[in-house]
Amino acid sequence: MERATLARPYAEAVAQLAAATDAWQAWSDRLALLAAVAGDEQIAALAANPAVPTARIVDLIDTVCGPRLGAEGRNLLAVLAENKRLALLDEIVAQFEAIKTAREGVLDAHITSAYPLSDAQLAALGERLQQRFGRKVNVTQSVDAELIGGVLIRVGDEVMDASVRGGLQSLGATLKA
């Protein structure tokens, strides 16, 4: 079964808890902390070892996290450890953050360009995306020299390819048809 499928029920359950108490940021922080600690190589190796009792793993992670985890966070940790799902924490975090962002009406946009964009260029692209989608947009950027020029924009499952490479591929497909 795919990691996303396995992580979804946990992310949705945490989102319900966060919504019930309007504690979105607190849960975001708890999940990030849990993912960081459980993702440590030594702790992950212990969690994967069938000879190590689940209660010992929970106590270890709880001790490392300290009071920031809270009772609800410890309960989530115990459920994940009992079901051998600690390795899914990074996926649970990603899905929870997507739910949180959607609830806030914010879209995540990732812009890939051939060269680094200035802050002004990123802000202008972000503003145009906000106008297009009618929602607040969080913009992130990466560089891929293989684009040759232009940009590739991903917003959710929508892709806008305004790159030179994309144009050349489109032209090549047209010429072959």
N, C-alpha and C positions, 0 to 999 in steps of 0.2 A: 504494500500500500504506500502511496506517495506521502512524503512528509507533510505537505500542505493539508492533505485530507486528515491525517492523524492529529495535526495541531489545531485545526479549525474549532472543534468543540471546546477546547480549553480556552482559546482566544475569545470565543463568543461568551463563554461562562464568565470570564474575567470582565469582559465588556459589560455584561449585565450587572455584575457587582459594582463596577465603576459608575454605571448609569444610575443605579439605585441610590447611591450615596453621593453622587456628583463628585467622585474622587478620581477623575480621569488622570490627572497628573500624578497623584500618589501611586496609582497602579502602574502607570508608565515607568515611574522611578523604581518601583518594586521589581517589575519584570526585567528591567535593564540590569538591575543589581543581581537578580537571580541568574540571568543569562551569563553575565560576566563571571560570576563565581562558579557556576556549574560548567562553564566552558573552559575552565582552567584544565590543563592537560592532566595534572595529578588527580584532581577531583573527578574528572570524566573517566579516568582509568579505574578509580575506586568504584564509581557508580556502575561501570560495566563489568566489574568482577562479581560473579555470582556468590563467591565465598564471603563477601562483605554484606552484613545485614543492612536492610533498607533503613532501619531506625538509626544506625550509626552514620549513614550518609546524610540523612536528614539533619541529625544533630550537628555534624561537621559543617554543612552548608549554613545552617542556622547560626552557628557560632561565628562563622566568618562574616556573615551578613550583619549580624548584630541587631540592635533594636529597630533599625530602619525597615526590616522585613515585616514586623508586626505579626499579630496572630493570624490574620487572614492570609498573609503571604506565606506563613509557615504552613497553614492548612493546604494551600496550593502546592507548596514544595512537597509535602507528605503525599499528596495524591499523585503528583508527577513521579515521584520516586517509587511509590508502590506499583504504579502501572508501567514502570521502566520507560518513562517519557522525558527524562531530564535532557536528553540530547535534542529534544524538539524545542527547547526554550528559545533559541534564536528565531525559529519560524513562528512560534507563538507570539513573540514580541513584534515581529513584522506584521502579522495579521491583526494583532490588537491595535497597533499604531495606525494601520489602514482603516480599521473601524472607527477609531477615535478621530482621525482626520476627516473621514466621510461624515461623521456626526457633526463635526464643527463646520462642515461645508467647505473644507479646504481641499484643493486638488494638489497632488504632487506632480510636478513637471520636471523631467530630466532632459537637459539640452546637451547634446554631444556636438562639438564643433571641431573643425580641423585645427584651429588655433585657439588659445585661451581668449575668452571674451572679457572685456572690461566690466567693471561694476555697472557703469551706465548702460552698456549694451544688454547686460543681463536684466537690469531693471526695466528697460524698454520692452524686451521680449516678455518679461513677466506681466507687465501692464497690458500688452496686447493679448496675452493668453487670458488674463482676467476678463477683459472685454469680450473675448470670444466665448468663454465658458460661463460668464456671469457669476463667477465665484472667486474667492481668494485663491491664489496659486503660490505654492512654495516651489521655488526654482533651485535645482541643483545643476551642476555642470561637470562635464568631463571632456577630455580632449582625445580625439582619434584622428591622427594624421592621414589615415587611409581615406577619409572623406574628401580629401583634396581641398575642398572649400565648402562654404555654406554650413547649414546646421541640420541635425536630426533631432526632432522633438518628440518625446514620449509623454503623453498625459493619460494615465490609466492604461487602457488597452488600445488607445488611439496613437498612431504614429504619423507624424508629418515629416516627410523627407524632402528637405530643400537643400540637399547636398549635391555637390558636383558629381560624386560617385553615383548617387541615386539617379541623377539626370542621365548620366552616361549609360547606366544599366537599362533605363527606360528606353533610351534611344536605340540601344543594341537590340532590345526585345522587339521594338517596332520595325527595325530593319530586317530582322529574321522572319517576321510574319509575312 
